[in-house]
Each structure stands twice: as C-alpha cells, then as structure tokens.
C-alpha cells in the first residue's frame, strides 16, 4: 500500500513538473518571440492603426481595391496584386482587428467598415475612381462601400463572393458552427499563453500547399502563433456577419455598373446548384454583368497563380474599357 501511495506521489510530482515546464516554455515564447513585421505600413484612422499595402504607379486607370474575406489577410491576394500593380495602382488592407490592423474601440455598425476604408484611402493619398474586388465576404463589404460612395466606384469584381441569403438558402447557421467556435476560443487562449507557438516550433508543421509564396505562408504561420488576436477576430467576424449581409442586401441594384463575377466550381457538394444560382444573381445586379466559372475551390480561386491570371485579364480589361 505504501508503495502505491509513493508511486502516486511521484507520478503527481512528475505531472506537476511537466505542467510547470510547459507553462514556462509558453511564457518564454511570449517573452522572446517577436511579432512578424507587417509587409505594408500602418496608417492612423481616428486612433486606430490600419495596415495598408498600396503598390503600383498612379495613372489614368482606376485604382484597384482588394477586399479580403472574413478570415484572410492581404497576402491572400499576392498573385492578383503582383500582376496588376505592373499596370495600375493596387490597394489591399486589413480591416480593423484583422492580422496587422489594430482593433477599433468604436461601436460597430454595418457601414462602419466602408466609412473607415474611405478614410484610410484618403489618408493614404488614394483617389477615385475605384474598381472594387472582393473575395468571399469581401463582396458584401464592397457592396456597402459602393452604396455609400456610388460616384467613386467605376466597377466591381466578385470572386466567389458571399450572397446576402447564403446561410438560409444553403441551410447553414453562419461562418462557424458551435464546435468551430469552441476550437477558436481554445486556440486564442493557447496562443496567448505561448503554448501554440511552442507546439508549432517543436512540431515544425509543413506549410499548407495553397500555392502562395513561402514568405506569405511563414508570415501567417508566425502571426497565428504569436497571439490569440487572429482567432478572436474570427469570432468577431462571426458575430457581425449577419448584419453585414443584411446591409449588403439593401444594395439590391448596381444599375449599369460594370460587374464581373467569378465562381469556383469545386465546392458545396449537393448545394452546388444553389450556390451557382446565387452567383448568377450577383451578376444580374447590373445590366452590364459578366459571369465566369473557374475550376477551383473557394480559396484556390485566388491563391493559385493560374486562376489569378484569368481574373487579372478581366480586371485589366474592365479598367481599360471603362476608363
């Protein structure tokens, strides 16, 4: 009996020591690991530092504004920006609280992001006309911007864009289900404690094959390991998502604005037909709408270089035609 008790005591000490070691390693990671540098610059907009990457010379062509989806950063547009900036001005940025941008202390209303983007563009010296390019939830954000600043937008491009009625028609509850929300909360805590960073450092996971350059993938890997801010922003996006979609639905017509819709073929399984119908409806928002299908999934439609080249040709054609 004494041997059993002694064994339990030693096992407990070893377990406690192991836990302390893990916590200390996480603390060391938080103390000594450095946050990756933003690839662009930070611009103050009403006390909030927003990350913006503006490239390419300003000329007679419209400026391209690249709006990312709920979970992505500026790097997701690498191949599109790299090619288009050879011909025109290209701007990509992180919405407040996302990736390299600070979270705002202001109350969030559906129009907030369009108003903030407009201020960001002005402070960075950008001038209309603009062509708005939006992937996923970037599409609804762009619809709100165009609704507020009609005279500044000369064209819109939807890249497998979200639709205001998508959750109801796809029979889904939102961006994340309950299990995913719980996981995001856990990742936020583990990342804040430095434990996620320690795990990633030890396990040295291979970077995802998403066709983006390695430096883009490393930057994302480091930022998601550094703190829980990225994961908390996912949760915030989940909360505001329905309000953004509802506000975007109020922009029910784009009149005769030049519009191009690109739809990814590989997704949604049995619900694919419904998704295609909604994509067609985006094209029909304008009397000058065009619709293309690309052999890709929701992410690779922009992260794969070959797909970006198809998209870039149409964007350049639109810019030159409407100029």
C-alpha atoms as a printed R data frame, in Angstrom:
    type eleno elety resid chain resno       x      y       z
1   ATOM     1    CA   UNK     A     1   0.000  0.000   0.000
2   ATOM     2    CA   UNK     A     2   2.854  2.383   0.896
3   ATOM     3    CA   UNK     A     3   4.479  1.609  -2.451
4   ATOM     4    CA   UNK     A     4   1.280  2.506  -4.283
5   ATOM     5    CA   UNK     A     5   0.942  5.796  -2.362
6   ATOM     6    CA   UNK     A     6   4.610  6.592  -3.005
7   ATOM     7    CA   UNK     A     7   4.164  5.851  -6.708
8   ATOM     8    CA   UNK     A     8   1.135  8.165  -6.893
9   ATOM     9    CA   UNK     A     9   3.086 10.954  -5.144
10  ATOM    10    CA   UNK     A    10   5.978 10.672  -7.564
11  ATOM    11    CA   UNK     A    11   3.623 10.492 -10.508
12  ATOM    12    CA   UNK     A    12   1.865 13.628  -9.245
13  ATOM    13    CA   UNK     A    13   5.176 15.463  -8.851
14  ATOM    14    CA   UNK     A    14   6.251 14.467 -12.335
15  ATOM    15    CA   UNK     A    15   2.912 15.594 -13.751
16  ATOM    16    CA   UNK     A    16   3.062 18.932 -11.923
17  ATOM    17    CA   UNK     A    17   6.656 19.409 -13.051
18  ATOM    18    CA   UNK     A    18   5.687 18.652 -16.630
19  ATOM    19    CA   UNK     A    19   2.820 21.163 -16.491
20  ATOM    20    CA   UNK     A    20   5.097 23.828 -14.986
21  ATOM    21    CA   UNK     A    21   7.677 23.167 -17.700
22  ATOM    22    CA   UNK     A    22   5.042 23.573 -20.405
23  ATOM    23    CA   UNK     A    23   3.760 26.818 -18.881
24  ATOM    24    CA   UNK     A    24   7.290 28.197 -18.531
25  ATOM    25    CA   UNK     A    25   8.093 27.320 -22.128
26  ATOM    26    CA   UNK     A    26   4.941 29.161 -23.215
27  ATOM    27    CA   UNK     A    27   5.939 32.167 -21.112
28  ATOM    28    CA   UNK     A    28   9.411 32.182 -22.662
29  ATOM    29    CA   UNK     A    29   7.881 32.078 -26.130
30  ATOM    30    CA   UNK     A    30   5.670 35.068 -25.328
31  ATOM    31    CA   UNK     A    31   8.630 36.977 -23.865
32  ATOM    32    CA   UNK     A    32  11.167 36.317 -26.603
33  ATOM    33    CA   UNK     A    33   9.197 35.566 -29.775
34  ATOM    34    CA   UNK     A    34   8.729 38.604 -31.955
35  ATOM    35    CA   UNK     A    35   5.591 39.555 -33.837
36  ATOM    36    CA   UNK     A    36   6.238 39.445 -37.599
37  ATOM    37    CA   UNK     A    37   6.620 42.803 -39.305
38  ATOM    38    CA   UNK     A    38   3.706 43.962 -41.465
39  ATOM    39    CA   UNK     A    39   4.530 43.841 -45.179
40  ATOM    40    CA   UNK     A    40   2.794 47.192 -45.683
41  ATOM    41    CA   UNK     A    41   2.517 50.232 -43.446
42  ATOM    42    CA   UNK     A    42   0.242 51.322 -40.611
43  ATOM    43    CA   UNK     A    43  -1.944 54.387 -41.069
44  ATOM    44    CA   UNK     A    44  -3.777 56.094 -38.218
45  ATOM    45    CA   UNK     A    45  -7.526 56.385 -38.812
46  ATOM    46    CA   UNK     A    46  -9.290 58.026 -35.862
47  ATOM    47    CA   UNK     A    47  -6.843 56.474 -33.402
48  ATOM    48    CA   UNK     A    48  -6.805 53.001 -34.978
49  ATOM    49    CA   UNK     A    49  -3.686 51.797 -36.791
50  ATOM    50    CA   UNK     A    50  -4.765 50.127 -40.028
51  ATOM    51    CA   UNK     A    51  -2.461 48.037 -42.198
52  ATOM    52    CA   UNK     A    52  -2.405 49.015 -45.881
53  ATOM    53    CA   UNK     A    53  -0.353 47.924 -48.896
54  ATOM    54    CA   UNK     A    54  -0.576 50.372 -51.800
55  ATOM    55    CA   UNK     A    55   1.526 49.441 -54.837
56  ATOM    56    CA   UNK     A    56   1.858 50.419 -58.462
57  ATOM    57    CA   UNK     A    57   2.080 53.843 -60.031
58  ATOM    58    CA   UNK     A    58  -0.938 56.103 -60.140
59  ATOM    59    CA   UNK     A    59  -2.042 56.660 -63.720
60  ATOM    60    CA   UNK     A    60  -5.184 57.210 -65.786
61  ATOM    61    CA   UNK     A    61  -6.573 53.768 -64.919
62  ATOM    62    CA   UNK     A    62  -8.876 53.272 -61.907
63  ATOM    63    CA   UNK     A    63  -7.297 52.196 -58.622
64  ATOM    64    CA   UNK     A    64  -7.981 48.576 -57.654
65  ATOM    65    CA   UNK     A    65  -9.191 47.994 -54.077
66  ATOM    66    CA   UNK     A    66  -8.787 44.378 -52.935
67  ATOM    67    CA   UNK     A    67 -11.144 43.357 -50.124
68  ATOM    68    CA   UNK     A    68 -10.410 40.036 -48.419
69  ATOM    69    CA   UNK     A    69 -12.909 37.660 -46.848
70  ATOM    70    CA   UNK     A    70 -13.615 37.233 -43.137
71  ATOM    71    CA   UNK     A    71 -10.593 35.085 -42.333
72  ATOM    72    CA   UNK     A    72  -7.929 36.278 -44.746
73  ATOM    73    CA   UNK     A    73  -5.229 38.928 -44.866
74  ATOM    74    CA   UNK     A    74  -3.527 40.926 -47.599
75  ATOM    75    CA   UNK     A    75  -1.230 38.047 -48.591
76  ATOM    76    CA   UNK     A    76  -4.149 36.024 -49.957
77  ATOM    77    CA   UNK     A    77  -4.194 38.462 -52.902
78  ATOM    78    CA   UNK     A    78  -0.492 38.010 -53.659
79  ATOM    79    CA   UNK     A    79  -0.777 36.779 -57.258
80  ATOM    80    CA   UNK     A    80  -3.519 39.220 -58.187
81  ATOM    81    CA   UNK     A    81  -1.673 42.222 -56.740
82  ATOM    82    CA   UNK     A    82   1.734 41.239 -58.134
83  ATOM    83    CA   UNK     A    83   0.458 41.234 -61.697
84  ATOM    84    CA   UNK     A    84  -1.981 44.146 -61.594
85  ATOM    85    CA   UNK     A    85   0.458 46.556 -59.935
86  ATOM    86    CA   UNK     A    86   2.536 46.469 -63.123
87  ATOM    87    CA   UNK     A    87  -0.283 48.331 -64.877
88  ATOM    88    CA   UNK     A    88  -2.143 50.340 -62.245
89  ATOM    89    CA   UNK     A    89  -2.482 51.320 -58.613
90  ATOM    90    CA   UNK     A    90  -3.454 48.399 -56.355
91  ATOM    91    CA   UNK     A    91  -4.509 48.728 -52.709
92  ATOM    92    CA   UNK     A    92  -5.055 45.920 -50.220
93  ATOM    93    CA   UNK     A    93  -5.545 46.278 -46.468
94  ATOM    94    CA   UNK     A    94  -6.632 44.547 -43.261
95  ATOM    95    CA   UNK     A    95  -9.944 45.560 -41.713
96  ATOM    96    CA   UNK     A    96  -9.785 46.678 -38.090
97  ATOM    97    CA   UNK     A    97  -8.638 43.959 -35.698
98  ATOM    98    CA   UNK     A    98  -7.542 41.671 -38.522
99  ATOM    99    CA   UNK     A    99  -3.989 40.446 -38.819
100 ATOM   100    CA   UNK     A   100  -1.785 43.547 -38.688
101 ATOM   101    CA   UNK     A   101  -4.526 46.133 -38.091
102 ATOM   102    CA   UNK     A   102  -5.455 47.243 -34.592
103 ATOM   103    CA   UNK     A   103  -8.953 46.595 -33.245
104 ATOM   104    CA   UNK     A   104 -11.180 49.643 -33.027
105 ATOM   105    CA   UNK     A   105 -12.721 50.910 -29.826
106 ATOM   106    CA   UNK     A   106 -15.709 52.320 -31.695
107 ATOM   107    CA   UNK     A   107 -19.156 50.790 -31.827
108 ATOM   108    CA   UNK     A   108 -19.554 48.690 -34.970
109 ATOM   109    CA   UNK     A   109 -22.419 49.386 -37.347
110 ATOM   110    CA   UNK     A   110 -22.699 47.686 -40.773
111 ATOM   111    CA   UNK     A   111 -21.499 50.837 -42.582
112 ATOM   112    CA   UNK     A   112 -18.525 51.251 -40.261
113 ATOM   113    CA   UNK     A   113 -16.030 49.357 -42.407
114 ATOM   114    CA   UNK     A   114 -16.893 51.222 -45.596
115 ATOM   115    CA   UNK     A   115 -16.572 54.544 -43.786
116 ATOM   116    CA   UNK     A   116 -13.264 53.501 -42.245
117 ATOM   117    CA   UNK     A   117 -11.891 52.260 -45.566
118 ATOM   118    CA   UNK     A   118 -12.846 55.536 -47.206
119 ATOM   119    CA   UNK     A   119 -10.920 57.453 -44.547
120 ATOM   120    CA   UNK     A   120  -7.954 55.103 -44.911
121 ATOM   121    CA   UNK     A   121  -7.817 55.665 -48.651
122 ATOM   122    CA   UNK     A   122  -7.977 59.434 -48.216
123 ATOM   123    CA   UNK     A   123  -5.262 59.474 -45.557
124 ATOM   124    CA   UNK     A   124  -3.008 57.363 -47.737
125 ATOM   125    CA   UNK     A   125  -3.462 59.748 -50.648
126 ATOM   126    CA   UNK     A   126  -5.540 57.427 -52.826
127 ATOM   127    CA   UNK     A   127  -8.109 58.932 -55.149
128 ATOM   128    CA   UNK     A   128 -11.102 57.563 -57.082
129 ATOM   129    CA   UNK     A   129 -12.275 56.185 -59.386
130 ATOM   130    CA   UNK     A   130 -12.025 52.721 -57.846
131 ATOM   131    CA   UNK     A   131 -12.676 49.184 -59.019
132 ATOM   132    CA   UNK     A   132 -13.712 47.101 -56.021
133 ATOM   133    CA   UNK     A   133 -12.557 43.478 -55.976
134 ATOM   134    CA   UNK     A   134 -13.961 41.260 -53.223
135 ATOM   135    CA   UNK     A   135 -13.394 37.610 -52.362
136 ATOM   136    CA   UNK     A   136 -15.911 35.731 -50.210
137 ATOM   137    CA   UNK     A   137 -17.283 38.178 -47.578
138 ATOM   138    CA   UNK     A   138 -15.271 40.885 -49.297
139 ATOM   139    CA   UNK     A   139 -18.106 41.048 -51.828
140 ATOM   140    CA   UNK     A   140 -20.781 42.210 -49.334
141 ATOM   141    CA   UNK     A   141 -18.352 44.694 -47.761
142 ATOM   142    CA   UNK     A   142 -17.770 46.139 -51.240
143 ATOM   143    CA   UNK     A   143 -21.495 46.372 -51.934
144 ATOM   144    CA   UNK     A   144 -21.885 48.545 -48.847
145 ATOM   145    CA   UNK     A   145 -18.946 50.741 -49.892
146 ATOM   146    CA   UNK     A   146 -20.389 51.224 -53.359
147 ATOM   147    CA   UNK     A   147 -23.800 52.032 -51.898
148 ATOM   148    CA   UNK     A   148 -22.261 54.849 -49.840
149 ATOM   149    CA   UNK     A   149 -19.863 56.141 -52.497
150 ATOM   150    CA   UNK     A   150 -21.549 55.497 -55.836
151 ATOM   151    CA   UNK     A   151 -19.711 58.287 -57.652
152 ATOM   152    CA   UNK     A   152 -16.309 56.881 -56.693
153 ATOM   153    CA   UNK     A   153 -16.784 53.303 -57.923
154 ATOM   154    CA   UNK     A   154 -16.432 52.544 -61.637
155 ATOM   155    CA   UNK     A   155 -16.636 48.746 -61.485
156 ATOM   156    CA   UNK     A   156 -16.919 45.709 -59.226
157 ATOM   157    CA   UNK     A   157 -15.469 42.205 -59.319
158 ATOM   158    CA   UNK     A   158 -16.918 39.383 -57.192
159 ATOM   159    CA   UNK     A   159 -14.576 36.446 -56.518
160 ATOM   160    CA   UNK     A   160 -16.706 33.529 -55.332
161 ATOM   161    CA   UNK     A   161 -18.447 36.177 -53.298
162 ATOM   162    CA   UNK     A   162 -20.803 35.675 -50.400
163 ATOM   163    CA   UNK     A   163 -24.508 36.263 -51.019
164 ATOM   164    CA   UNK     A   164 -26.839 38.020 -48.517
165 ATOM   165    CA   UNK     A   165 -29.154 34.979 -48.399
166 ATOM   166    CA   UNK     A   166 -26.485 32.297 -48.387
167 ATOM   167    CA   UNK     A   167 -26.964 30.890 -44.893
168 ATOM   168    CA   UNK     A   168 -30.707 30.455 -45.269
169 ATOM   169    CA   UNK     A   169 -30.535 29.020 -48.777
170 ATOM   170    CA   UNK     A   170 -27.587 26.731 -48.012
171 ATOM   171    CA   UNK     A   171 -29.247 25.640 -44.744
172 ATOM   172    CA   UNK     A   172 -26.209 26.720 -42.702
173 ATOM   173    CA   UNK     A   173 -26.084 28.689 -39.452
174 ATOM   174    CA   UNK     A   174 -23.216 31.039 -40.221
175 ATOM   175    CA   UNK     A   175 -19.469 31.321 -40.672
176 ATOM   176    CA   UNK     A   176 -18.667 28.861 -37.871
177 ATOM   177    CA   UNK     A   177 -20.591 26.103 -36.113
178 ATOM   178    CA   UNK     A   178 -20.516 25.613 -32.336
179 ATOM   179    CA   UNK     A   179 -17.593 23.174 -32.426
180 ATOM   180    CA   UNK     A   180 -15.535 25.552 -34.552
181 ATOM   181    CA   UNK     A   181 -16.333 28.447 -32.219
182 ATOM   182    CA   UNK     A   182 -15.153 26.389 -29.223
183 ATOM   183    CA   UNK     A   183 -11.951 25.499 -31.071
184 ATOM   184    CA   UNK     A   184 -11.272 29.149 -31.954
185 ATOM   185    CA   UNK     A   185 -11.711 30.161 -28.312
186 ATOM   186    CA   UNK     A   186  -9.278 27.432 -27.247
187 ATOM   187    CA   UNK     A   187  -6.725 28.418 -29.877
188 ATOM   188    CA   UNK     A   188  -6.947 32.043 -28.714
189 ATOM   189    CA   UNK     A   189  -6.127 31.055 -25.124
190 ATOM   190    CA   UNK     A   190  -3.348 28.653 -26.114
191 ATOM   191    CA   UNK     A   191  -1.836 31.246 -28.413
192 ATOM   192    CA   UNK     A   192  -1.954 33.958 -25.731
193 ATOM   193    CA   UNK     A   193  -0.154 31.593 -23.347
194 ATOM   194    CA   UNK     A   194   2.534 30.934 -25.941
195 ATOM   195    CA   UNK     A   195   1.709 27.232 -25.963
196 ATOM   196    CA   UNK     A   196   0.555 27.181 -29.572
197 ATOM   197    CA   UNK     A   197   3.813 28.837 -30.573
198 ATOM   198    CA   UNK     A   198   5.847 26.301 -28.621
199 ATOM   199    CA   UNK     A   199   3.943 23.421 -30.191
200 ATOM   200    CA   UNK     A   200   4.439 24.797 -33.680
201 ATOM   201    CA   UNK     A   201   8.132 25.396 -33.041
202 ATOM   202    CA   UNK     A   202   8.684 21.833 -31.819
203 ATOM   203    CA   UNK     A   203   6.465 20.067 -34.343
204 ATOM   204    CA   UNK     A   204   7.655 22.260 -37.229
205 ATOM   205    CA   UNK     A   205   4.490 21.646 -39.259
206 ATOM   206    CA   UNK     A   206   4.727 21.851 -43.013
207 ATOM   207    CA   UNK     A   207   3.166 24.870 -44.614
208 ATOM   208    CA   UNK     A   208  -0.108 24.342 -46.378
209 ATOM   209    CA   UNK     A   209   0.098 23.823 -50.104
210 ATOM   210    CA   UNK     A   210  -2.073 26.783 -51.020
211 ATOM   211    CA   UNK     A   211   0.139 27.963 -53.873
212 ATOM   212    CA   UNK     A   212   1.181 31.188 -52.154
213 ATOM   213    CA   UNK     A   213   4.900 32.031 -51.860
214 ATOM   214    CA   UNK     A   214   6.661 30.691 -48.786
215 ATOM   215    CA   UNK     A   215   7.199 34.113 -47.219
216 ATOM   216    CA   UNK     A   216   3.421 34.683 -47.236
217 ATOM   217    CA   UNK     A   217   2.837 31.354 -45.544
218 ATOM   218    CA   UNK     A   218   5.572 31.910 -42.946
219 ATOM   219    CA   UNK     A   219   4.158 35.334 -42.071
220 ATOM   220    CA   UNK     A   220   0.710 33.848 -41.497
221 ATOM   221    CA   UNK     A   221   2.181 30.953 -39.511
222 ATOM   222    CA   UNK     A   222   4.075 33.320 -37.186
223 ATOM   223    CA   UNK     A   223   1.175 35.690 -36.647
224 ATOM   224    CA   UNK     A   224  -1.273 32.902 -35.746
225 ATOM   225    CA   UNK     A   225   1.302 31.549 -33.281
226 ATOM   226    CA   UNK     A   226   2.155 34.894 -31.696
227 ATOM   227    CA   UNK     A   227  -1.148 35.778 -30.020
228 ATOM   228    CA   UNK     A   228  -4.840 34.973 -29.910
229 ATOM   229    CA   UNK     A   229  -5.885 38.181 -31.659
230 ATOM   230    CA   UNK     A   230  -6.330 36.454 -35.018
231 ATOM   231    CA   UNK     A   231  -8.687 33.880 -33.524
232 ATOM   232    CA   UNK     A   232 -10.672 36.481 -31.587
233 ATOM   233    CA   UNK     A   233 -11.152 38.426 -34.810
234 ATOM   234    CA   UNK     A   234 -12.618 35.284 -36.395
235 ATOM   235    CA   UNK     A   235 -15.134 35.198 -33.542
236 ATOM   236    CA   UNK     A   236 -15.951 38.877 -34.025
237 ATOM   237    CA   UNK     A   237 -16.466 38.303 -37.741
238 ATOM   238    CA   UNK     A   238 -18.923 35.548 -36.874
239 ATOM   239    CA   UNK     A   239 -20.924 37.946 -34.678
240 ATOM   240    CA   UNK     A   240 -21.154 40.805 -37.194
241 ATOM   241    CA   UNK     A   241 -21.568 38.604 -40.270
242 ATOM   242    CA   UNK     A   242 -25.361 38.628 -40.446
243 ATOM   243    CA   UNK     A   243 -25.543 42.411 -40.040
244 ATOM   244    CA   UNK     A   244 -23.069 42.891 -42.900
245 ATOM   245    CA   UNK     A   245 -25.029 40.549 -45.170
246 ATOM   246    CA   UNK     A   246 -28.315 42.264 -44.298
247 ATOM   247    CA   UNK     A   247 -26.885 45.701 -45.079
248 ATOM   248    CA   UNK     A   248 -25.386 44.424 -48.343
249 ATOM   249    CA   UNK     A   249 -28.803 43.110 -49.392
250 ATOM   250    CA   UNK     A   250 -30.120 46.669 -49.311
251 ATOM   251    CA   UNK     A   251 -27.854 47.369 -52.265
252 ATOM   252    CA   UNK     A   252 -30.202 45.401 -54.482
253 ATOM   253    CA   UNK     A   253 -29.132 47.001 -57.740
254 ATOM   254    CA   UNK     A   254 -25.839 48.080 -59.244
255 ATOM   255    CA   UNK     A   255 -27.615 49.706 -62.178
256 ATOM   256    CA   UNK     A   256 -25.363 49.697 -65.243
257 ATOM   257    CA   UNK     A   257 -22.114 49.443 -63.307
258 ATOM   258    CA   UNK     A   258 -19.613 47.078 -64.999
259 ATOM   259    CA   UNK     A   259 -19.595 43.872 -62.944
260 ATOM   260    CA   UNK     A   260 -17.638 40.634 -63.320
261 ATOM   261    CA   UNK     A   261 -18.439 37.535 -61.245
262 ATOM   262    CA   UNK     A   262 -16.036 34.612 -60.903
263 ATOM   263    CA   UNK     A   263 -17.383 31.402 -59.392
264 ATOM   264    CA   UNK     A   264 -15.383 28.418 -58.124
265 ATOM   265    CA   UNK     A   265 -16.703 25.088 -59.412
266 ATOM   266    CA   UNK     A   266 -15.350 22.739 -56.715
267 ATOM   267    CA   UNK     A   267 -17.453 23.224 -53.589
268 ATOM   268    CA   UNK     A   268 -20.683 22.795 -51.653
269 ATOM   269    CA   UNK     A   269 -21.439 19.259 -52.872
270 ATOM   270    CA   UNK     A   270 -25.197 18.766 -53.095
271 ATOM   271    CA   UNK     A   271 -25.728 22.507 -52.546
272 ATOM   272    CA   UNK     A   272 -23.573 23.482 -55.514
273 ATOM   273    CA   UNK     A   273 -26.587 24.277 -57.686
274 ATOM   274    CA   UNK     A   274 -27.908 26.688 -55.062
275 ATOM   275    CA   UNK     A   275 -24.508 28.392 -54.828
276 ATOM   276    CA   UNK     A   276 -24.351 28.776 -58.609
277 ATOM   277    CA   UNK     A   277 -27.842 30.309 -58.613
278 ATOM   278    CA   UNK     A   278 -26.761 32.900 -56.047
279 ATOM   279    CA   UNK     A   279 -23.635 33.682 -58.046
280 ATOM   280    CA   UNK     A   280 -25.779 34.252 -61.114
281 ATOM   281    CA   UNK     A   281 -27.901 36.664 -59.091
282 ATOM   282    CA   UNK     A   282 -24.781 38.687 -58.268
283 ATOM   283    CA   UNK     A   283 -24.116 39.055 -61.995
284 ATOM   284    CA   UNK     A   284 -27.694 40.174 -62.536
285 ATOM   285    CA   UNK     A   285 -27.317 43.024 -60.046
286 ATOM   286    CA   UNK     A   286 -26.054 45.018 -63.030
287 ATOM   287    CA   UNK     A   287 -27.227 45.306 -66.614
288 ATOM   288    CA   UNK     A   288 -23.526 45.087 -67.520
289 ATOM   289    CA   UNK     A   289 -22.707 41.885 -65.668
290 ATOM   290    CA   UNK     A   290 -20.409 39.086 -66.844
291 ATOM   291    CA   UNK     A   291 -20.046 35.634 -65.269
292 ATOM   292    CA   UNK     A   292 -17.156 33.157 -65.412
293 ATOM   293    CA   UNK     A   293 -16.596 29.757 -63.793
294 ATOM   294    CA   UNK     A   294 -13.111 28.688 -62.697
295 ATOM   295    CA   UNK     A   295 -12.015 25.115 -61.993
296 ATOM   296    CA   UNK     A   296 -11.057 25.862 -58.377
297 ATOM   297    CA   UNK     A   297 -12.326 25.797 -54.810
298 ATOM   298    CA   UNK     A   298 -13.268 28.768 -52.649
299 ATOM   299    CA   UNK     A   299  -9.660 29.505 -51.666
300 ATOM   300    CA   UNK     A   300  -7.630 28.451 -54.695
301 ATOM   301    CA   UNK     A   301  -9.685 30.679 -56.962
302 ATOM   302    CA   UNK     A   302  -7.320 33.476 -55.880
303 ATOM   303    CA   UNK     A   303  -4.342 31.752 -54.243
304 ATOM   304    CA   UNK     A   304  -3.451 29.691 -57.312
305 ATOM   305    CA   UNK     A   305  -1.380 31.674 -59.810
306 ATOM   306    CA   UNK     A   306  -3.091 30.272 -62.911
307 ATOM   307    CA   UNK     A   307  -6.505 31.313 -61.590
308 ATOM   308    CA   UNK     A   308  -5.259 34.770 -60.652
309 ATOM   309    CA   UNK     A   309  -4.012 35.229 -64.211
310 ATOM   310    CA   UNK     A   310  -7.520 34.559 -65.594
311 ATOM   311    CA   UNK     A   311  -9.017 37.038 -63.127
312 ATOM   312    CA   UNK     A   312  -6.362 39.678 -63.780
313 ATOM   313    CA   UNK     A   313  -7.046 39.691 -67.523
314 ATOM   314    CA   UNK     A   314 -10.691 40.547 -66.926
315 ATOM   315    CA   UNK     A   315  -9.865 43.191 -64.302
316 ATOM   316    CA   UNK     A   316  -7.381 44.866 -66.623
317 ATOM   317    CA   UNK     A   317  -9.879 44.702 -69.492
318 ATOM   318    CA   UNK     A   318 -12.532 46.302 -67.282
319 ATOM   319    CA   UNK     A   319 -10.126 49.059 -66.180
320 ATOM   320    CA   UNK     A   320  -9.116 49.877 -69.741
321 ATOM   321    CA   UNK     A   321 -12.678 49.719 -71.075
322 ATOM   322    CA   UNK     A   322 -14.347 51.958 -68.506
323 ATOM   323    CA   UNK     A   323 -11.502 54.444 -68.321
